[in-house]
Amino acid sequence: MSETLASLGRFGQFLGRVAWRCLTPPWNGADFFRHTWTVSIRCLGPVVAVTFPFGMVIGLQGLAIFDLFGAQRLLPSLISVAVLRELSPVLASVLVAAQAGSSYAAELGSMRIKEELDATEIMAVDGLRWHVVPRVAALILACPILNTVGNLAGLAGGYTMAVGIQGEPSGVFIANLWVFTQPGDLVAGVIKTAAFGAIIGLIACYHGFCATGGAAGVGRAVNDTVVRATLAFFAANYLLTSAMFG
């Protein structure tokens, strides 16, 4: 128990130090844009590949239920609410944690094990400002971008299933797509995924930056990053969803 509390305290100190550097110059803009571009490109295909079939599944299962009540026109509303509020933000963030989070933990862990971070600190280079802050900020921006792509892919999957496969009228589907959704749902998705990106980035960089124990320590950092980041943003998702839609 005491070790857990000590770990939380160290993470809190790390978070505060990173937050201060995020808000004060100088900023490493070149690495920020490079990491944002890299994460967005690497995760784009997996996000589409996952959210599109999930949209199809929601369309298939929802239509089977609405058929019982003759309420097929409500299907597009179900798809839009499910995709915009929960499906796309959560799935996109899971893939970012698996792809970018593990990558950042491995990169920083390797730099720590090879004493590259120690060398930069000896040269009076702030390792947190130049290595950690750009990565965290990149995920804060990349997650909402990928969520937007996931939204489009999920809605397209639902449309493909309902209209292309099940033969529902296209006009009815489009006319009822936004009945129960508001612009606030899109804003909420951006807020949630930005928060998820911050959580993933901080946890990944913390485990990588503080890695010890050689190659095995880097492996533990990667594993801990994926597990803990996923658990953390799932818990945050419940709190944010309750605050925004509860």
C-alpha positions as CSV (number, residue, x, y, z in Angstrom):
1,M,0.0,0.0,0.0
2,S,2.8,2.4,0.9
3,E,4.6,1.7,-2.4
4,T,1.4,2.4,-4.3
5,L,1.0,5.7,-2.6
6,A,4.6,6.5,-3.2
7,S,4.2,5.7,-6.9
8,L,1.1,7.9,-7.1
9,G,3.1,10.7,-5.4
10,R,5.9,10.4,-7.9
11,F,3.4,10.4,-10.8
12,G,1.8,13.5,-9.3
13,Q,5.1,15.3,-9.2
14,F,5.9,14.2,-12.7
15,L,2.5,15.5,-13.9
16,G,3.0,18.9,-12.2
17,R,6.4,19.3,-13.7
18,V,5.2,18.4,-17.2
19,A,2.1,20.7,-16.9
20,W,4.3,23.7,-15.9
21,R,6.5,23.1,-18.9
22,C,3.5,22.8,-21.2
23,L,2.4,26.3,-20.1
24,T,5.7,28.1,-20.1
25,P,8.2,28.7,-23.0
26,P,10.3,27.7,-24.8
27,W,8.3,25.0,-26.6
28,N,9.7,22.4,-28.9
29,G,7.3,23.0,-31.8
30,A,9.1,21.0,-34.4
31,D,8.9,17.7,-32.4
32,F,5.3,18.5,-31.4
33,F,4.2,18.6,-35.1
34,R,6.3,15.7,-36.0
35,H,4.9,13.5,-33.3
36,T,1.3,14.6,-34.1
37,W,1.8,13.8,-37.7
38,T,3.4,10.4,-37.0
39,V,0.7,9.3,-34.5
40,S,-2.1,10.4,-36.8
41,I,-0.8,8.6,-39.8
42,R,0.1,5.4,-37.9
43,C,-3.3,5.2,-36.1
44,L,-5.5,6.3,-39.0
45,G,-5.8,2.9,-40.7
46,P,-6.4,0.9,-37.5
47,V,-9.1,3.4,-36.3
48,V,-11.0,3.2,-39.6
49,A,-10.5,-0.6,-39.6
50,V,-12.1,-0.9,-36.1
51,T,-14.8,1.7,-36.1
52,F,-16.2,0.9,-39.5
53,P,-17.2,-2.7,-38.7
54,F,-18.4,-1.7,-35.2
55,G,-20.7,0.8,-36.9
56,M,-22.0,-2.1,-39.0
57,V,-22.5,-4.3,-35.9
58,I,-24.5,-1.6,-34.2
59,G,-26.6,-1.2,-37.3
60,L,-27.2,-4.9,-37.6
61,Q,-28.1,-5.4,-33.9
62,G,-30.1,-2.3,-33.7
63,L,-32.2,-3.1,-36.8
64,A,-33.0,-6.5,-35.4
65,I,-34.5,-4.9,-32.2
66,F,-36.3,-2.0,-34.0
67,D,-37.9,-4.5,-36.4
68,L,-39.8,-6.0,-33.5
69,F,-41.5,-2.6,-32.9
70,G,-41.7,-1.3,-36.4
71,A,-39.4,1.6,-35.5
72,Q,-36.6,1.2,-38.1
73,R,-36.5,4.9,-38.6
74,L,-34.8,5.2,-35.1
75,L,-31.8,3.1,-36.2
76,P,-29.7,6.0,-37.6
77,S,-30.3,8.0,-34.4
78,L,-29.0,5.0,-32.3
79,I,-26.0,4.7,-34.6
80,S,-25.1,8.4,-34.4
81,V,-25.5,8.6,-30.6
82,A,-23.5,5.4,-30.0
83,V,-20.7,6.3,-32.4
84,L,-20.3,10.0,-31.5
85,R,-20.6,9.7,-27.7
86,E,-18.9,6.4,-26.9
87,L,-17.8,4.1,-29.7
88,S,-15.4,6.3,-31.6
89,P,-13.8,8.2,-28.7
90,V,-13.1,5.0,-26.7
91,L,-11.9,2.8,-29.6
92,A,-9.7,5.6,-31.1
93,S,-8.1,6.1,-27.7
94,V,-7.5,2.4,-27.1
95,L,-5.7,2.2,-30.4
96,V,-3.6,5.3,-29.6
97,A,-2.7,3.8,-26.2
98,A,-1.7,0.5,-27.9
99,Q,0.2,2.2,-30.7
100,A,1.6,5.6,-29.6
101,G,1.6,5.0,-25.9
102,S,3.6,1.8,-26.1
103,S,5.9,3.5,-28.7
104,Y,6.6,6.5,-26.4
105,A,7.2,4.3,-23.4
106,A,9.7,2.2,-25.4
107,E,11.5,5.2,-26.9
108,L,11.9,7.1,-23.7
109,G,12.7,3.9,-21.8
110,S,15.5,3.1,-24.3
111,M,16.8,6.6,-24.0
112,R,16.9,6.3,-20.2
113,I,18.5,2.8,-20.2
114,K,21.2,4.0,-22.7
115,E,21.8,7.1,-20.5
116,E,20.8,9.4,-23.4
117,L,18.4,11.3,-21.1
118,D,21.2,11.6,-18.5
119,A,23.5,13.0,-21.1
120,T,21.1,15.6,-22.2
121,E,20.6,16.7,-18.6
122,I,24.3,17.0,-18.1
123,M,24.4,19.3,-21.1
124,A,21.8,21.5,-19.3
125,V,19.0,20.3,-21.7
126,D,15.6,19.9,-19.9
127,G,14.6,16.4,-20.8
128,L,11.0,16.9,-19.8
129,R,10.6,20.0,-21.9
130,W,12.3,18.6,-25.0
131,H,11.3,14.9,-24.9
132,V,8.1,14.6,-22.8
133,V,6.1,17.7,-23.4
134,P,6.0,17.4,-27.3
135,R,4.8,13.8,-27.0
136,V,2.1,14.6,-24.5
137,A,0.9,17.6,-26.4
138,A,0.9,15.6,-29.7
139,L,-1.5,13.0,-28.2
140,I,-3.8,15.8,-26.9
141,L,-4.2,17.0,-30.5
142,A,-4.0,13.6,-32.3
143,C,-6.7,11.9,-30.3
144,P,-9.5,14.3,-31.3
145,I,-8.3,14.2,-34.9
146,L,-8.5,10.4,-35.0
147,N,-11.8,10.5,-33.2
148,T,-13.2,12.7,-36.0
149,V,-12.1,10.1,-38.5
150,G,-13.6,7.3,-36.3
151,N,-16.9,9.2,-36.2
152,L,-17.1,9.3,-40.0
153,A,-16.0,5.6,-40.3
154,G,-18.5,4.4,-37.7
155,L,-21.4,6.3,-39.3
156,A,-20.4,5.0,-42.7
157,G,-20.3,1.5,-41.4
158,G,-23.9,1.9,-40.0
159,Y,-25.1,3.4,-43.3
160,T,-23.5,0.5,-45.2
161,M,-25.2,-2.1,-43.1
162,A,-28.6,-0.4,-42.9
163,V,-28.9,0.9,-46.5
164,G,-26.4,-1.1,-48.5
165,I,-27.0,-4.6,-47.0
166,Q,-30.4,-4.5,-45.2
167,G,-32.1,-2.3,-47.9
168,E,-33.4,0.5,-45.6
169,P,-34.3,3.7,-47.5
170,S,-31.3,6.0,-47.8
171,G,-33.4,9.2,-47.4
172,V,-35.0,8.0,-44.2
173,F,-31.6,7.0,-42.8
174,I,-30.1,10.4,-43.5
175,A,-33.1,12.4,-42.3
176,N,-33.1,10.6,-38.9
177,L,-29.4,10.5,-38.4
178,W,-29.2,13.7,-36.3
179,V,-32.6,13.5,-34.4
180,F,-31.1,12.8,-31.0
181,T,-27.6,14.2,-31.5
182,Q,-26.6,17.8,-31.0
183,P,-23.4,19.9,-31.8
184,G,-22.6,19.4,-28.1
185,D,-22.1,15.7,-28.8
186,L,-19.2,16.6,-31.2
187,V,-17.7,19.0,-28.7
188,A,-18.0,16.4,-25.9
189,G,-16.1,13.9,-28.1
190,V,-13.3,16.4,-28.6
191,I,-13.1,17.2,-24.9
192,K,-13.1,13.5,-24.0
193,T,-10.5,12.4,-26.5
194,A,-8.2,15.4,-25.6
195,A,-8.4,14.3,-22.0
196,F,-7.7,10.7,-23.0
197,G,-4.7,11.8,-25.0
198,A,-3.3,13.7,-22.0
199,I,-3.8,10.6,-19.8
200,I,-2.2,8.3,-22.3
201,G,0.7,10.6,-23.0
202,L,1.4,11.3,-19.3
203,I,1.3,7.6,-18.3
204,A,3.4,6.5,-21.3
205,C,6.0,9.2,-20.8
206,Y,6.2,8.6,-17.1
207,H,6.9,4.9,-17.4
208,G,9.4,5.4,-20.2
209,F,11.1,8.4,-18.5
210,C,11.5,6.6,-15.2
211,A,12.3,3.1,-16.6
212,T,15.0,1.1,-14.9
213,G,16.4,-2.4,-15.1
214,G,17.8,-2.7,-18.7
215,A,15.8,-4.2,-21.6
216,A,13.5,-6.0,-19.2
217,G,12.6,-2.6,-17.6
218,V,11.7,-1.2,-21.0
219,G,9.4,-4.1,-21.6
220,R,7.7,-3.6,-18.2
221,A,7.3,0.1,-19.0
222,V,5.6,-0.7,-22.3
223,N,3.3,-3.3,-20.6
224,D,2.4,-1.0,-17.7
225,T,1.7,1.9,-20.1
226,V,-0.9,0.0,-22.1
227,V,-2.6,-1.6,-19.1
228,R,-2.7,1.5,-16.9
229,A,-3.5,4.0,-19.6
230,T,-6.4,1.9,-20.8
231,L,-7.8,1.5,-17.2
232,A,-7.2,5.2,-16.4
233,F,-9.1,6.6,-19.4
234,F,-11.9,4.1,-19.1
235,A,-12.4,5.4,-15.6
236,A,-12.1,8.9,-16.9
237,N,-14.6,8.1,-19.6
238,Y,-17.3,7.2,-17.0
239,L,-16.7,10.4,-15.1
240,L,-16.7,12.6,-18.2
241,T,-19.8,10.9,-19.7
242,S,-21.6,11.2,-16.4
243,A,-20.8,14.9,-16.2
244,M,-21.7,15.7,-19.9
245,F,-24.7,13.4,-20.5
246,G,-25.8,12.2,-17.0
